[in-house]
Amino acid sequence: MPYLITLMSIILTSKRYLPRVVRDDCCLEGILAADALEYDHTATVECLASPHKPQYNGGIIRNPELNHGLDSWSSFGNSKVEHRHAEGNGFIVARGRNQSYDSISQKVYLRKDLLYTFSAWVQLSDGEIPIRAVLKTRTGFRHIGVVEAKSGCWSMIKGGITADSSGVAQLYFESVSHTSVEIWIDSVSLQPFTKDQWASHQRQNIQKNHKRKVQISVVDKGNNPVANATVSIVQNRLGFPFGSAINTNILNNPAYKNWFTPRFGVTVFEDELKWYSNEPTIGQEDYSSADALLAFAKQNLIQVRGHNVLWDDAKYQPAWVGSLTTSQLSDAVWRRHNSVLTRYKGQMIGWDVVNENIHFTFLEDKLGPDASGKFYAAANAIDATATMFLNEYNTIENPNDPKVTPSSYVNKIIQIQAAGGHNLGIGLESHFKISPDIAYVRSGIDVLGATGLPIWITELDVLGGPSQAQYLEQVLREFHSHPKINGIVLWAAWKPGGCFRMCLTDNNFNNLETGNVVDKLLREWGGLAVTTTGTTDSEGIIEVELFHGDYKVSVDGGRNDSSPSYVGLHETKANEIGEKSHWSLIV
């Protein structure tokens, strides 16, 4: 007998926690044992007339708003430190500087394995240069955040650090250049969290952004509730884009296909869409491998990221490029740009238009400083439905790489937008060659998220070693839970001779520990045919909580003439949470 199933969304609510402030190490134990302090993802990339109040009321920083003169603050290096007021706001100034590290300082006590989120507001007396916040700890100097500071307005530094030892540390600020410029500081905060509290932030974000409660109402054709009906729900596809890179090895390998397709809903081609693969000889284009991979993806309803149109690193150009004149190079680059975008127009969800163009400047050096901006503008004109990504490494992986900090990434976005690039996206490659500092990772995404642009993790892998799987799980949990991350792609394309840096399976497609991590998380997110079951109540209703995704729903009414039927349950978008939606489905 057929039944009518009605599904109605329920508004998700989450407990809100009031801020609790850590001022001194003597009170730290009690605070960290308390309920989780809610994490503040707020960041700004604008330079403002006045600084905001310090996050978490300053956390463990004493005199965070500088309302009590120089109390708890001192000189670092040989700078002269003074307290000033402007328009009713007090702040501290480091002047008479001769070295990059000459600034202001405060001593704080760090606890090993606690995660700290940092913020401060900075202004310069003149010019525009990067200002970096540093903690001098027992184990060395730790860069925790940087911002392109300016004169005439206040810029926010946001950063983070996971303490690798306990003890007293010195917080100070340094300029990358222009050591004579005055550094003004206000609204400083350093807030600790335990690992359990950090994990609670992840759970809260997932609950808010990736899950929804639904009611399933089962009635018969006479609209009478069917009590004691068994309802089974199986996820067909995860709503959150999650995938891995592939290469041509998958095309004629059934075992690889059978392993890959149930797990991933998005992919990227490892090398098959790069210029040196498509035009190894000048004027002779070959897209056969890319075409075959695209056909495989379409057949299995897998979305594809276009990687890449151009690459700004000189060593990853076709071999014949080096012999071209500037005019010939311009012609060749534009021919490549227009060829690949036109061929695959409307078939890619996004393009890495000029790969790694913050680290490298091959095209700018050859074709002019606005080259990237022109390529992005032209790409959008050809394929208007696709997001046009910047794509870089070390922005969140390594706080010691000064070229590609979150602040410098934002500056590159502004430059490309000024040259006509729009519909942009932020690609974070996420090649972790060192142990990930999750506190720094989260703060970096916060800063980039303040641009309002979509952010994808595009090439995630972790360096091999005994902790590889553990680190992979750490970063996957952080990325999936962050409210500004829109998709994740692993850089784990299988090759018989070994993967680039991280494999998920052995050559027989049995999971390695990294593959077990992927499966563990997919099951948590409702994937890999995990079945949710329940029985309707006396009113024919069952309430369940599901991750966004596509689902099969089967109902057995508990009668002799009943048999299971299957329907598709499509996700409600994350931005619809708070609005009522319902589905009426006959099975």
C-alpha positions in Angstrom: 0.0 0.0 0.0 1.4 3.4 -0.9 2.0 6.0 1.8 2.5 9.7 1.7 5.7 11.0 3.4 5.8 14.6 4.5 9.2 16.0 5.6 9.3 19.3 7.5 12.4 21.1 8.6 12.9 22.2 12.2 14.9 25.3 13.0 18.2 24.4 14.6 19.2 26.1 17.8 22.4 26.0 19.6 23.4 27.0 23.2 25.0 30.4 23.4 27.8 30.7 25.9 28.7 34.0 27.6 32.3 35.0 27.4 34.6 34.1 30.3 37.8 36.0 30.6 41.2 34.5 31.6 43.3 37.2 33.2 46.0 35.3 35.1 47.4 31.8 35.2 46.1 31.4 38.7 42.5 31.3 37.4 43.2 29.3 34.2 42.3 25.8 35.6 38.8 26.8 36.6 38.1 28.6 33.4 39.3 25.7 31.2 37.3 23.2 33.1 34.1 25.2 32.5 31.7 24.9 29.5 33.2 25.8 26.2 33.6 29.4 25.5 32.2 30.1 22.1 34.8 30.9 19.4 34.6 34.3 17.8 35.2 33.9 14.0 35.0 37.7 13.5 37.8 39.3 11.4 37.9 42.3 9.1 40.1 43.1 6.1 39.1 46.8 6.1 41.2 49.6 7.6 38.9 51.4 10.1 38.8 54.8 11.7 38.6 53.3 15.2 39.6 49.8 16.5 37.0 47.4 17.7 36.9 46.3 21.4 39.3 43.4 22.1 37.9 39.9 21.5 37.1 37.9 24.7 37.8 41.2 26.6 41.5 40.6 26.0 41.7 37.0 27.2 44.9 36.6 29.3 46.2 40.0 28.1 46.3 42.6 30.9 45.3 46.2 30.1 44.1 45.0 26.6 42.4 48.3 25.7 45.3 50.4 26.9 42.9 52.4 29.2 45.4 52.2 32.1 48.4 53.8 30.5 51.4 51.5 30.1 50.3 49.2 32.9 51.6 45.6 32.1 53.3 46.8 28.8 57.0 47.5 28.3 59.5 48.1 25.6 60.9 45.3 23.5 64.4 45.9 22.0 65.4 49.5 22.1 62.2 51.3 21.2 60.7 54.1 23.3 57.2 53.4 24.4 54.5 55.9 25.3 50.8 56.1 25.9 48.7 58.4 23.7 45.0 59.4 23.3 43.2 60.3 20.1 39.5 61.0 19.9 38.9 59.5 23.3 40.8 56.3 22.5 43.9 55.2 24.4 46.7 53.3 22.7 50.4 52.5 23.0 53.1 53.6 20.6 56.6 52.2 19.9 58.8 55.0 18.5 62.5 55.7 18.1 62.9 52.3 16.5 66.0 51.0 14.7 65.5 47.3 14.4 62.5 45.4 13.0 61.7 43.9 16.4 61.9 47.2 18.3 58.3 47.5 19.7 56.1 46.9 22.7 55.8 43.8 24.7 53.8 42.0 27.4 54.7 38.7 29.2 52.1 36.0 29.2 52.1 32.4 30.5 51.4 29.7 27.9 50.2 26.2 28.7 51.5 23.3 26.5 48.9 21.9 24.1 46.4 24.8 24.6 45.2 26.5 21.5 45.4 30.3 21.5 43.5 32.8 19.3 45.1 36.2 19.0 43.9 39.6 17.7 45.2 43.2 17.9 44.7 46.4 16.1 47.6 48.2 14.5 48.3 51.6 12.9 51.5 53.2 11.5 52.7 56.8 11.7 53.5 56.7 8.0 53.3 54.4 5.0 52.0 50.9 4.5 54.0 47.8 5.6 53.3 44.4 7.1 53.3 44.2 10.9 53.7 40.8 12.5 52.8 39.6 15.9 55.4 37.3 17.5 55.6 35.2 20.6 59.1 34.6 22.0 58.7 31.2 23.8 61.0 28.7 25.4 61.3 26.8 22.2 61.8 29.8 19.8 60.1 32.6 18.0 56.6 31.8 16.9 54.9 34.0 14.2 51.2 34.1 15.1 49.7 36.7 12.7 50.4 39.5 10.3 48.6 42.4 8.6 49.3 45.0 6.1 49.1 48.0 8.4 48.6 51.6 7.2 48.7 55.2 8.5 45.5 57.0 9.2 43.4 53.9 10.1 43.4 50.8 12.2 44.0 47.3 10.8 43.2 44.0 12.6 45.8 41.3 13.0 44.2 37.9 13.6 46.2 34.9 14.3 46.7 31.8 16.4 49.2 29.4 18.0 49.2 26.0 19.6 51.6 26.1 22.5 54.3 23.5 22.2 55.6 24.1 25.8 54.6 25.7 29.0 56.2 28.8 30.4 56.5 32.5 30.2 56.5 34.0 26.7 56.9 37.5 25.4 54.4 38.9 23.0 55.8 41.7 20.7 55.3 43.2 17.2 57.8 43.6 14.4 57.9 45.4 11.1 59.2 43.5 8.0 60.8 46.8 6.8 60.9 50.5 7.5 62.3 50.1 11.0 61.9 53.8 11.7 58.1 54.0 11.5 56.1 54.2 14.6 53.9 51.2 15.5 50.6 52.0 17.3 48.8 49.1 19.1 45.4 48.8 20.6 42.7 46.2 21.6 45.0 43.2 22.1 43.6 39.7 22.9 45.1 36.3 23.5 42.5 33.7 24.4 43.3 30.0 25.3 41.2 27.0 24.6 41.6 23.3 25.5 41.4 20.7 22.8 38.0 19.6 24.1 36.7 23.2 23.8 38.2 23.5 20.3 36.4 20.3 19.3 33.2 21.7 20.8 33.5 24.7 18.4 33.7 22.3 15.5 30.6 20.4 16.7 28.6 23.6 17.2 29.6 24.8 13.7 28.6 21.5 12.1 25.3 21.5 13.9 24.6 25.0 12.7 25.9 24.8 9.1 25.8 21.2 7.9 22.9 19.4 9.7 19.2 19.8 9.9 16.4 18.1 11.9 13.5 16.9 9.9 10.2 15.4 10.6 8.9 12.6 8.4 5.2 12.1 8.5 3.8 8.9 7.0 0.1 8.8 6.0 -1.9 6.5 3.9 -3.9 7.5 0.8 -6.8 8.6 3.0 -4.4 10.9 4.8 -4.5 8.8 8.0 -1.3 8.6 10.1 0.5 5.3 9.9 1.9 4.4 13.3 4.7 1.9 13.8 6.0 2.3 10.2 9.7 1.5 9.9 11.5 4.3 8.1 15.0 3.8 6.7 17.1 6.6 5.4 20.3 6.2 3.4 22.5 9.0 2.1 23.2 8.9 -1.7 25.5 11.8 -1.8 26.9 14.2 0.8 25.7 17.8 0.3 29.1 19.3 1.3 31.5 19.0 -1.7 34.2 16.5 -0.7 36.5 14.8 -3.2 40.0 13.8 -4.3 42.2 14.3 -7.3 42.4 11.7 -10.1 44.6 10.9 -13.1 44.3 8.6 -16.1 45.1 5.6 -14.0 41.4 5.5 -13.0 40.1 5.1 -16.5 40.8 1.4 -17.1 41.0 0.3 -13.5 37.6 -1.1 -12.2 39.0 -1.6 -8.7 40.1 2.1 -8.5 36.7 3.2 -9.9 34.8 1.1 -7.4 36.8 2.5 -4.5 36.6 6.1 -5.7 33.0 6.7 -6.8 31.1 5.9 -3.6 33.2 8.3 -1.6 33.7 11.4 -3.6 31.4 14.0 -5.3 34.0 16.3 -6.7 37.4 15.9 -8.3 40.3 17.6 -10.0 42.7 16.3 -12.6 46.3 15.9 -11.3 48.2 16.9 -14.4 45.9 16.3 -17.4 44.5 19.9 -17.7 47.8 21.7 -17.2 49.3 23.6 -20.2 52.4 21.5 -20.4 50.2 18.4 -20.7 47.8 19.9 -23.3 50.4 21.5 -25.6 53.7 19.7 -25.2 54.6 20.9 -28.7 53.8 24.4 -29.7 50.6 24.6 -31.8 49.7 21.0 -31.2 47.0 20.7 -28.6 46.0 17.4 -27.0 43.0 17.3 -24.6 42.3 13.6 -25.0 43.2 12.6 -21.4 41.3 15.5 -19.9 38.3 14.7 -22.1 38.3 11.1 -20.9 38.6 12.0 -17.3 35.8 14.5 -17.7 33.6 11.9 -19.3 34.3 9.6 -16.4 33.3 12.3 -13.9 30.1 13.1 -15.7 29.1 9.5 -15.9 29.4 9.2 -12.2 27.8 12.6 -11.4 31.1 13.9 -10.0 31.8 17.7 -10.2 35.1 18.9 -11.6 37.4 21.8 -10.7 39.5 23.1 -13.6 43.2 23.0 -12.6 44.7 25.0 -14.2 44.4 27.6 -17.0 47.9 29.1 -16.4 50.7 28.7 -13.9 52.8 31.6 -12.7 55.8 29.5 -11.8 58.5 29.6 -14.6 59.5 26.0 -14.1 56.0 24.7 -14.9 55.6 26.1 -18.4 55.8 24.0 -21.5 59.4 23.4 -22.4 59.2 25.5 -25.6 58.0 28.7 -23.8 61.5 29.7 -22.8 62.6 30.4 -26.4 59.7 32.8 -27.2 59.9 36.5 -27.5 57.6 38.6 -25.3 55.2 39.1 -28.2 55.2 35.4 -29.1 54.7 34.5 -25.4 51.7 36.8 -25.1 50.2 35.2 -28.2 50.8 31.7 -26.9 49.5 32.5 -23.4 46.3 34.0 -24.7 45.8 31.2 -27.1 46.1 28.7 -24.2 43.8 30.7 -22.0 41.0 31.0 -24.5 41.4 27.4 -25.8 41.0 25.6 -22.5 38.3 27.9 -21.2 36.2 27.7 -24.4 36.6 23.9 -24.7 35.3 23.2 -21.2 32.9 26.2 -20.8 30.0 25.4 -18.5 31.5 22.0 -17.5 33.7 23.1 -14.5 32.5 24.4 -11.2 35.6 26.5 -10.9 38.9 27.4 -12.5 42.4 28.0 -11.0 43.0 30.8 -13.5 46.6 31.8 -12.7 48.0 29.2 -10.3 50.2 30.3 -7.4 50.4 33.9 -8.6 51.3 35.3 -5.2 54.4 33.1 -4.7 55.5 33.5 -8.4 55.4 36.3 -11.0 56.5 34.7 -14.3 53.6 36.1 -16.3 53.7 39.5 -14.6 57.5 39.7 -15.2 57.0 38.9 -18.9 53.7 40.6 -19.7 53.2 43.4 -17.2 52.1 43.8 -13.5 48.4 43.6 -14.3 48.7 40.3 -16.3 46.8 38.2 -13.7 44.0 40.6 -13.5 43.5 40.6 -17.3 43.4 36.8 -17.4 40.8 36.6 -14.6 38.6 39.2 -16.3 38.8 37.4 -19.6 38.2 34.0 -18.0 35.0 35.2 -16.5 33.8 36.7 -19.8 34.3 33.2 -21.4 32.9 31.0 -18.6 30.6 33.2 -16.5 29.1 30.4 -14.4 32.3 29.2 -13.0 34.1 30.6 -9.9 37.5 32.0 -10.8 40.0 30.9 -8.1 43.3 32.1 -6.9 45.2 29.0 -5.7 48.1 29.1 -3.3 50.1 27.1 -0.8 51.5 27.9 2.7 48.8 30.5 3.5 47.5 28.4 6.3 50.1 25.6 6.4 53.2 27.6 7.4 53.1 30.9 9.4 56.8 31.4 8.5 56.3 32.0 4.8 56.0 35.8 4.4 55.0 35.7 0.8 51.6 34.2 1.1 50.1 35.2 4.5 46.3 35.7 4.7 47.0 39.4 4.5 49.0 39.2 1.3 46.4 36.9 -0.2 43.8 39.6 0.5 46.0 42.2 -1.1 46.3 40.1 -4.3 42.5 39.7 -4.5 42.1 43.4 -4.3 44.7 43.9 -7.1 42.9 41.4 -9.3 39.5 42.9 -8.6 40.9 46.4 -9.5 42.1 45.0 -12.9 38.6 43.7 -13.7 38.6 40.2 -12.2 35.3 39.2 -10.5 33.4 36.2 -9.4 36.5 35.2 -7.6 37.2 32.4 -5.2 39.9 31.6 -2.7 41.8 28.3 -3.2 43.9 27.0 -0.3 46.1 24.2 -1.4 46.9 22.9 2.1 50.0 20.9 1.5 51.1 20.3 5.1 54.8 19.5 5.2 55.0 20.2 8.9 52.6 19.4 11.7 49.5 21.6 11.3 48.9 24.4 13.8 45.1 24.2 13.9 44.8 27.5 15.8 46.7 29.3 13.1 44.7 27.5 10.4 41.4 28.6 11.8 42.5 32.2 12.2 43.8 32.4 8.7 40.5 31.1 7.3 38.7 33.7 9.5 40.7 36.5 7.8 40.1 35.2 4.3 36.5 34.6 5.1 36.1 38.3 5.8 36.4 38.9 2.1 33.0 37.3 1.5 34.5 35.1 -1.3 34.0 31.3 -1.4 36.9 29.3 0.0 37.9 25.8 -1.0 40.6 23.5 0.2 41.9 22.5 -3.1 44.9 20.1 -2.8 45.0 18.7 0.7 47.7 16.3 1.7 49.9 15.7 4.7 53.6 14.7 4.7 54.2 11.0 5.4 55.2 9.7 8.8 53.8 8.0 11.9 51.4 10.9 12.5 50.2 11.4 8.9 46.7 9.9 9.5 46.3 11.8 12.8 47.2 15.1 11.2 44.9 14.4 8.3 42.0 13.9 10.6 42.8 17.1 12.5 42.8 19.3 9.4 39.8 17.5 7.8 37.7 18.1 11.0 38.8 21.7 11.2 38.1 22.4 7.5 34.7 20.7 7.3 33.5 22.5 10.5 34.7 26.0 9.5 31.7 28.1 8.4 33.6 29.7 5.6 34.9 26.5 3.9 32.7 25.6 0.9 34.5 22.4 -0.3 37.5 20.1 0.2 39.5 18.2 -2.4 42.3 15.8 -1.4 45.5 15.7 -3.4 45.7 11.9 -3.4 45.5 10.7 -7.0 46.6 7.0 -7.1 49.6 5.9 -9.1 51.2 2.5 -9.2 54.6 3.9 -8.2 53.2 6.1 -5.4 51.2 9.2 -4.9 52.5 12.8 -4.9 52.7 12.9 -1.1 49.8 11.0 0.4 48.0 7.9 -0.8 44.6 6.7 0.6 45.0 3.0 -0.5 47.6 0.5 -1.4 47.9 -0.8 -4.9 45.1 -3.3 -4.3 42.8 -0.5 -3.2 42.7 -1.6 0.4 42.6 1.4 2.7 45.8 2.8 4.3 45.4 4.6 7.6 44.7 7.8 5.7 41.9 6.1 3.8 40.5 4.8 7.1 40.4 8.4 8.3 38.4 9.4 5.2 35.9 6.5 5.7 35.6 7.3 9.4 34.6 10.9 8.6 32.3 10.0 5.7 30.4 7.7 8.0 30.2 10.4 10.6 28.8 12.7 7.9 26.2 10.0 7.0 28.0 8.6 3.9 29.1 5.2 2.7 25.5 3.8 2.9 25.1 4.3 6.6 21.4 3.7 7.4 19.3 5.8 9.8 16.2 3.9 10.9 13.3 4.6 13.2 9.6 3.9 13.8 6.8 6.4 13.4 4.9 7.4 16.6 1.1 7.2 17.1 0.7 10.3 14.8 2.8 8.7 12.0 5.8 11.0 12.7 9.5 10.3 13.1 12.0 13.0 13.8 15.7 12.6 12.6 18.7 14.7 12.3 20.6 14.5 8.9 23.6 16.1 7.3 22.7 18.0 4.1 22.7 15.7 1.2 20.7 13.5 -1.2 18.9 10.6 0.5 16.9 7.4 -0.2 13.9 7.0 2.1 12.2 3.6 2.4 9.1 2.9 4.4 7.6 -0.4 5.6 4.2 0.2 7.0 4.3 -3.0 9.1 1.4 -4.5 7.2 1.3 -7.7 5.3 0.7 -6.0 2.0 3.5 -3.4 2.4 6.8 -3.3 0.7 9.7 -0.8 0.8 9.8 2.0 -1.7 12.5 4.5 -2.4 12.5 8.3 -2.9 15.0 11.0 -3.2 15.3 13.5 -0.4 17.2 16.5 -1.5 19.1 18.7 1.0 17.9 22.0 2.2 20.7 24.6 1.6 22.6 25.8 4.6 21.4 29.4 4.1 17.8 28.2 4.4 18.3 27.1 8.0 15.9 29.2 10.0 13.3 29.1 7.2 10.6 26.4 7.1 10.7 24.0 4.2 8.8 20.8 3.6 8.6 17.9 1.1 5.6 15.8 0.2 6.6 12.5 -1.3 4.4 9.5 -2.3 6.0 6.1 -1.9 
